[in-house]
Amino acid sequence: MLTALALLVGLTASGQGTTAAATDGLPVDVELVLAVDVSGSMDIEEAEIQRAGYVEALTHPEFLAAVKEGVNGRIAISYFEWAGTVNDSSFIPWQTISSAGQAASFAAKLAARPIASRRGTSLSAAIAYGSGLFAGNGYEGMRRVIDVSGDGPNNFGAPVTPARDAATALGIVINGLAITIRPSSAYGPLDEYYAACVIGGPGAFVLAVQEPEDFAIAIRRKLIIEVSGRDAPARLLRASDRTDCLIGEKLRPGFSERYYPELDK
């Protein structure tokens, strides 16, 4: 556990920070971080569909109804984009959502962001960065959740499982959206990889997107489950013991097991 926690500290020491909200200690039903993949394997069409899916989901009546039905009737939300590293400039600071107007305001900030891809896929960096956003954010959530979307396995930076374990040790739940519009036979079903290697914490789940037209529905469904705290269908939680959590690294040219001693037990 110390190794995993040390990894998390190291990965989050790059300077990202949260601006403490004026509503210091405001109780919310969930503190939700949206961590969105913009790696090079996401072509411009996929990236645009993904962005539109988040904007639509955040302003959909069903999402707003789920927010209002919570104990506090409000959530806190933030957003950032990641690839091989995290794009600090993509961070949208924490904001309360308890009304359609607030949801529209956050969605507008997201819609206004330029769409650009970057090299590499570092789920570990995304999880570590997202974990660091909760401290001092000004909210007291009943739950803390990182919502990670991605279209491939971890293949850059530190391994993903220690970062996941460090985050869950802090009481953070990690859920996943596995984008399988253009599946690769090289690493097997991506949703199984996410289930085995990425998600974690009580009630963690992964949803798969297989067709472009399913993006908005899947994102909305995921956000509603996260906001409401409802249990995801059991079939979405299964992980395969056969999944290799280093498959992304092994597919990268020049991979060597000696760079991952913490996984060589």
N, C-alpha and C positions, 0 to 999 in steps of 0.2 A: 504493500500500500504506500509506503514512503516513496518508493521509486516512482509510482504513478503520480503521486501528489507533487513530487519534485518536477516531474515532466510538465505537469499542468502549470506550475509556477513559472517555469522557464519559458513555456510557450506564450504565456500571457504577459510577460515582462517587456513586450515590445513597444509599450507606450500607449496602447489604446486605453481609453478611460470613459467613464460615464459622468455626465454632469448631474450632480445631485438634484433631484426634482424639487421644485418649490413646495410640493406637497409631501414634505418629509415624513415618512412613516405611514403614508396613506394606505389603508387596507384595500387589497384587490383580490379577486378570485384566482387570478393566475398572472404571473410575470412571464411573458412569452417572448422569446427571441426567435426571429425568423432568420435562418442562415441559408442563403440561396447560392447554389452552384452557378458560376459563370465561367467554368473551365472551357478550354478550347474545343473539347469534344461536343460542347453544346453549340450547334450552328445558330446563325442569326434567327432562323425561323423558330427553332425550339426556344431560344432565349426570349423572343417576343411573345410567344404563346405562354411561356412560364410567367413572364411579367404581367401579361393581361389576366392570367388566371388568379394571381395574387390580388390584383386590383379589384377584379370582379368579386372574389370571395370576401374581401374585407368590407365591401359595401352591400353585400347580399342581405336581404331581410332575415334569412334563416340564421346567418352568423350574428346579426344584431340581436335577434331574439334570444339566442343562446347566451350572449353577453348579459342581457337584462335579466335573464332568469337566474343568474348566479346569486349567491348569498349577499354579495356586496353590489351586484349589478354593474360592475366595471372591471376592466382588466388593464394591465400595463403591457405595452408592446414596443419592441424595437426591431431593427432590421440591419443586416449587413450582407455583403456578397463575398464569396471566397472562390479560390481556385487552388493553385499551388501554394499561395499565401493568401492572407486576408487583405482585402482592399479597404484600408482605413477610411478613405474618403467616401465609401459607400454607406457608412454607418448612419442610420437615421435614429436620432436619440429617442429615449424612452418617452412615451406619451400615454396618457390615459384614454381609454375608449369606453364610454358609457352611453353614447348617443350616436345617431346617424351622422350628425355634423362632425363629430370627432373622428369617426371612422372614415368619412370622406376626406377629411383633412390629411390623415395619415396616408390614405390611398393616393391622394394627389401628390404628396411628396415622393412616393414610390414611382408613380407614373412619370414624374418629371425627370427621373434619373436617366442619363444616357445608358444605352446598352452596349457593352463591350466585353469581349472574352479575354481570358488570361490563361497562361500555361499551367499545367499540372493539376492534380487533384489531391488536396490534403485535407481529408476529413478530420484528421487529428488536430490540425491548426484551427479549423472551423469550430470544433468542439471546445478547444482550449480558450479561444478568443471569446466564444459565446458564454462560457462559464465565468469569465472575468467581468462580464457586463452587469452581473446582478449586484455585486458589492457596491453600496453607496448610491444605488439608483433612486432612492427616495420612496420606495414602495415596500409594503409588507404583504407578500402574496401567500395565499394558502398553498399554492404550488408554484414551482419554478420549472419551466420547460424550455428546452432548445428544440426547435423544429428544423431539421436539416433536410434539404432537398439535394439530390445529386444523381448523376447519370453514369457513375463508374466507381470502382473501388479505390481506396487510398493508394496512391502511388508516389507520394512526394512527402518529404519531411519525416517526422516520427511515425511509428506504427499507430494505428487507430485505437486498438483495444486498451492500452494503458491510459490514453486520454479519456476514453469513455469511462473507465473504472474510476479515474480520479474525479470526474464530474459527478458520477452517481454517488460517490462517497460523500460529496457535499450536499446530497439531497436533491440533485438536479435530475429531472427526467429528460431523456433524449428520445424523440420520435423521428421517424424518417419518411421521406417521400422518395421512392426509388423510381427514377425516370427510365423506362425501358422501351421508349419509342423506337430506338435503333439498338436492339440488344446485341451483345457480343457473345459468341460461343467460347471466347477465350477464358472467361472467368465464371461462366455459369449464370444462373438466375440472380440478378442484382438484388431483388427483394430478399432472397435467402441470405445473401451476404450482409445486407443491412440488418436483418433479424439477428444474425449470429455475431456480428462484429461491431455494429454501430449503435443500435438503440440500447437503452438500458434504463433501469429505475422502475418503480411500481407502475404497472399498467402501460408500460411502453409498447408502442406498436409501429408497424410500417405499412404504408399503402403503396401500391405500384400504379404507375401511369403507363399504359401501353399504347394509347392512341392520342394524337394531339387534341382531339375534341373532348378527351376525358380530363384534361388538365384542370379546368376551372372547377369541375364537379369534385375531383379528388382533393384539391386544395381546400375547397369549402368544407367537405366532409371531415377532413383532418382538423381544420381549425375549430369546427363545431365540437368535435370530440375533446380537443384540448381545452377549449374554453369551458365546456360544460362539466368536464371531469367524468363523463360517462365512460364505461368500459368499452374498449374496442372489441369487435368480434374476435373470438378466441382463435379463429383460423389465421388471423393476421399476426399472431404473436409467436408462431412456431419458428424455431431456429434449427438448422441442421448441424449435427455434430461433425459432419463431413466438410463443412465449409472451411476453406483455408483463408484466414484473415490477413495473410501476407500475399495473396494472389496478385494484387495490383503491383506490389513491389517486385514480385518475382517475374512479372511480365515486362518490367522496365529493364532496358539494356544495362549490363554491369551490376546487376543485383548480386549481393553476397550476404549469406546468413550472418557473417561475423559482424555486420553493422546492427544486428538486432539481438544482442546478448540477453536482454531482458525477456525475450520470448523463447529462448533456448534453454528450457528447464529440463 
